[in-house]
């Protein structure tokens, strides 16, 4: 159970893992850094070199005094920092020492250039840093807060702070400078002219602004942050979405995985010889069509094996009689020389009839085997079959003059062609007529007509007919309604079975019913338009 559950979980988890990993390890970031570095080289490298030359020969103290004047005319912020504060990367430090302009992604996007004579690095930020964002965001609110505090000097400070909290939505409290120094100890503190920003180290608790007031007091504005989205809340939202997506995918994948395992297990059982095994898959499953196809295939294989077993048994049974006759006649002729010419002729006829029976049995079996295979659409073409029907009936009428023959052919079918395998349908008609000649008493009727979208070929006779419980039986290979028929070489039980196979070649069906003439009516129906579309 757990092993089966592990695979869907891995299939859900891996895409989510790689999706988040891509955000961190995406190759876009190094490419963007390389492009930005090339841009900054073209824009600022000359300026950096000019400033470096201007500071040549000065002491470090003189450099710190002269630097602000040199960069005062630039529209971006220049800084002069120790090398270790700019980057911890040994590779970048080596490049800086070699006089290269280096792109650094730290607090914003920064380009750095080391002074030739000092261990100081010039930096320029061409995007707003977090400190700049905080100063820009906090400067206005701090000014308004100080104005509100000064507007009502006679009110108690507690009342004024409560009013500020309602107006601005921040938490306010007063501390002295000593307490403020203790609170800021160990935190990242960024001083600005109007206030001091104490950055939260965990990004969960909000940042705080320390605003200096009179009497050595500071107003602490809590939960004030430059982050547009709280990292903790953002992480919870992303995690929740990822969890819901994962559960949704798992809920969709788990039934599909079960159906796959069920189908796999059923296929193994079927392969081991349990031919009655079928897969059970719900109608709403994505694998429903696959399950139906498998069950249909299993039915076809089981029916084919069952039919082959019946054919094998029937062939073995039908071989016994002619073989026994053949052996008896051969033994008689071989063991005795006292037979008359008439007796020898009779035994030779017995041998010939037995050989003819064996030959007929083999030929009929081969014909049935041929039509048991899948149809070859290359043999199908548009044919006017009505002429073949008239010719075949005319021949049977000549060979069986004691019987009357009727033909009913639709005018539309006389004038138009239909998509069919004419050769196989000709054999089907011959088998139907042979069957009718055996059982008819006086009349046989052949009809060729349209019924809806189907074309129908129907042969009827006025014989004794077939009982309803035997309608399907007579369509099976080697099925005979009386064992006495096996005494005749012309009755092997394959005639209607071959016609049934031909009907399946045409994606049609063969039906057995009662005839108005009193005997049996056997009808072959198929849809030629559907076959033509499949081609």
Secondary structure, DSSP 8 states (H G I E B T S, - for coil): -HHHHHHHHHHHHHHHHHHHHHHHH-HHHHHHHHHHHHHHHHHHHHHHHHHHHHTTT--HHHHHHHHHHHHTTSSSEEEEEEHHHH---HHHHHHHHTT--EEEESSSEEEEEE-SSSSEEEEEESS--HHHHHHHHHHHHHHHHHHHHHHTTTS-HHHHHHHHHHHH--EEEEEEHHHHHHHHTTSEEEE-SS-EEEE-SSSSS--EEEEE-STTEEEEEES--S-SS-HHHHHHHHHHHHHHHHHHHHHHHHHHHHHHHHHHHHHHHHHTT-TT------TTSTTHHHHHHHHHHHHHHHHHHHHHHHHHHHHHHHHHHHHHHHHHHHHHHHH-S---HHHHHHHHHHHHHHHHHHHHHHHHHHHHHHHHS---GGG-EEE--HHHHHHHHHHHHHH-TTSEEEEEE-HHHHHS-EEE-HHHHHHHHHHHHHHHHHH-SSEEEEEEEEETTEEEEEEEE-SS---GGGTTGGGSTT--S-GGGGGSTT--S-HHHHHHHHHHHTT-EEEEEE-TTSSEEEEEEE-HHHHHHH-
